[in-house]
Amino acid sequence: MKENYQKNYQRITAPFRRHPWAVSLLRVANKFVVWVMYVAYCVILIWVGRNDYSVLWPFILIPGIGFLMLSFVRQRINAPRPYEKFAIDPLIFRNKTGDSLPSRHVFSATVIAMCGLKLSLFWGIILLILTIISAITRVIGGVHFPRDVIAGFICGIICGLFLFLV
């Protein structure tokens, strides 16, 4: 298993390592998606609450409670990150140990995308595509295993579905 992950990681990152601009692009994409999601969430909250603040609460409470629950669970799991477990040189630098499973970045992006989906199919799909880009950059960047981002995505979808129940 150890050799397989290391070999697979080397294989998927080789094109990036051959072209320094590709590594820079990966890092920019990672940061870009994070900031787009922050801005998108703020815009969603402003849009939802523009006429009636009472409809705003589910868009704050459901993601917030989900975020706290996910943070609690991942702290208890305290799964190591790929660069801790294997001898790999990650493309995205992180000074954090543990708390890898599930990915909180992907969870948050997914919940924000679900908020967007509640308002608009078009914008929700755009945000879900950005979420998938985030998940891919986190794995290629070496800060998460595929299982981490998949778990974050699934948890985000489940949490986001509660928006459609209220």
Solvent accessible surface area in square Angstrom, and as a share of the most:
residue,aa,sasa,rsa
1,M,162,0.72
2,K,107,0.45
3,E,108,0.48
4,N,95,0.49
5,Y,30,0.11
6,Q,33,0.15
7,K,134,0.57
8,N,70,0.36
9,Y,3,0.01
10,Q,108,0.48
11,R,156,0.57
12,I,59,0.30
13,T,0,0.00
14,A,30,0.23
15,P,61,0.38
16,F,43,0.18
17,R,98,0.36
18,R,161,0.59
19,H,81,0.36
20,P,104,0.65
21,W,164,0.58
22,A,11,0.08
23,V,19,0.11
24,S,59,0.38
25,L,108,0.54
26,L,9,0.05
27,R,81,0.29
28,V,93,0.53
29,A,26,0.20
30,N,12,0.06
31,K,131,0.56
32,F,118,0.49
33,V,3,0.02
34,V,27,0.16
35,W,158,0.56
36,V,39,0.22
37,M,7,0.03
38,Y,118,0.45
39,V,88,0.51
40,A,16,0.13
41,Y,47,0.18
42,C,74,0.44
43,V,88,0.50
44,I,13,0.06
45,L,37,0.18
46,I,127,0.65
47,W,139,0.49
48,V,15,0.09
49,G,4,0.03
50,R,129,0.47
51,N,126,0.65
52,D,68,0.35
53,Y,162,0.62
54,S,73,0.47
55,V,74,0.43
56,L,26,0.13
57,W,139,0.49
58,P,35,0.22
59,F,13,0.05
60,I,59,0.30
61,L,90,0.45
62,I,28,0.14
63,P,15,0.09
64,G,30,0.29
65,I,93,0.47
66,G,10,0.09
67,F,78,0.33
68,L,123,0.61
69,M,124,0.56
70,L,11,0.05
71,S,23,0.15
72,F,113,0.47
73,V,71,0.41
74,R,8,0.03
75,Q,107,0.48
76,R,152,0.55
77,I,83,0.42
78,N,85,0.44
79,A,8,0.07
80,P,53,0.33
81,R,1,0.01
82,P,0,0.00
83,Y,46,0.17
84,E,69,0.31
85,K,100,0.43
86,F,11,0.05
87,A,80,0.62
88,I,22,0.11
89,D,87,0.45
90,P,19,0.12
91,L,5,0.03
92,I,14,0.07
93,F,139,0.58
94,R,76,0.28
95,N,167,0.86
96,K,56,0.24
97,T,99,0.58
98,G,5,0.05
99,D,24,0.13
100,S,0,0.00
101,L,36,0.18
102,P,6,0.04
103,S,0,0.00
104,R,73,0.26
105,H,59,0.26
106,V,0,0.00
107,F,5,0.02
108,S,32,0.21
109,A,6,0.04
110,T,0,0.00
111,V,3,0.02
112,I,16,0.08
113,A,0,0.00
114,M,6,0.03
115,C,0,0.00
116,G,3,0.03
117,L,43,0.22
118,K,74,0.32
119,L,73,0.36
120,S,34,0.22
121,L,124,0.62
122,F,126,0.52
123,W,150,0.53
124,G,0,0.00
125,I,79,0.40
126,I,61,0.31
127,L,13,0.06
128,L,33,0.16
129,I,89,0.45
130,L,27,0.14
131,T,0,0.00
132,I,88,0.45
133,I,67,0.34
134,S,2,0.01
135,A,14,0.11
136,I,89,0.45
137,T,8,0.04
138,R,5,0.02
139,V,20,0.12
140,I,27,0.14
141,G,0,0.00
142,G,0,0.00
143,V,0,0.00
144,H,1,0.01
145,F,12,0.05
146,P,62,0.39
147,R,100,0.36
148,D,0,0.00
149,V,10,0.06
150,I,100,0.51
151,A,26,0.20
152,G,0,0.00
153,F,62,0.26
154,I,89,0.45
155,C,46,0.27
156,G,0,0.00
157,I,46,0.23
158,I,96,0.48
159,C,14,0.09
160,G,0,0.00
161,L,89,0.44
162,F,108,0.45
163,L,0,0.00
164,F,86,0.36
165,L,137,0.68
166,V,110,0.63
